């Protein structure tokens, strides 16, 4: 597999509603020469980043999976300007597209990079505990408040607060955040003193903003206040030509960690991977590659037929169709895997053979069900 130079590049649209990452042809876009995962004699060339975005900010590109995947999605110098700004941002993208990763890239490329990057999942962000989580509380401020608690906003002072799953945030919590954004001060529960907080807020959602607004799940005034820019990360199926570069990153990192040659993935194998829709996006791709790397020996050729079989199995996982209740089907499958591992003394190769499952599928499903290797627990 020789170095791959994807011809398509990224540009973007910078409009009043935000930045929407879409693919365009651009003569001035950077060229990426991907690392050859098989031929050790082929050296990677450095990735020319727009606006000086490089190793002095984020470390080498092999420490950042697909960093170019995101940076090249911006107009020329757009990423740097966005990172250096203090504007709040909304990041849209399906599950698995890497919204938190992009938020971290923005933070670590900003003047706030020496400050904290605090993550808060709005899924567990009920109105009842919103005051304490966001603003903190003082000892004795309510029943059970045995000590002082620093809220997420105060914890992110001089840094960045990333709030994921915006679609699950209650309207009441949105109102509380709106007040903070207007005043830049907060008062912990049980305190009589207001605290000035300097933080940048980034929020993410896997649903489209217009849908949230029309359904009344997102306050219009809150949206207007946080929409400094709206960034949409396209799903991987719309950027299949980036898959070779993502595979190359994964192979290079595996080789560096294991001091061995990775399995031999042919160009035909890569083409098959590019043809899959990847409903779980980059997260699903990397999970598949983890299983592949665990299933084959260093330098072993990966049969294209094996890849097709695994992808077909994954499609069945997504589509269901067994006739059983989904929970029942998953429980039966987990029990089957655990039983096979116990029967084979934890040897995955034997366990997968017992139930007619490939080693990669076994690894992937063990990870999915939280089954630890070797002990079948």
Buried (B, 14 or more C-beta within 10 A) or exposed (E): BEBBEBEBBBBBEBEEEBBBBEBEEBEEBBEBBBBBBBEEEBEBEEBBBBBEBBEEBBEEBBEBBBBBBBBBBBBBEBBBBBBEBEEBBBBBBBEBBBBBBBBBBBBBBBEBBEBBBBBBEBEEBBEEEBBBBBBBBBEEBEEEBEEBBEBBBBBBBEBBBBBBBBBBBBEEBBBBBBEBBEEEEBBBBBBEEEBEBEBBBBBBBBBEBEEBEEEEBBBEEBBEBBBBBBBBBBBBEEBBBBBBBBBBBBBBBBBEEEEEBBBBBBEEBBBBBBEBBBBBBBBBBBBBBBBBBBBBEBEEBBEBEBBBBBBEBBEEBEEEEEEEEEEEBBEEBBEBBBBBBEBBEBBBEEBBBBBEBBBBBBBBBBBBBEBEBEEBE
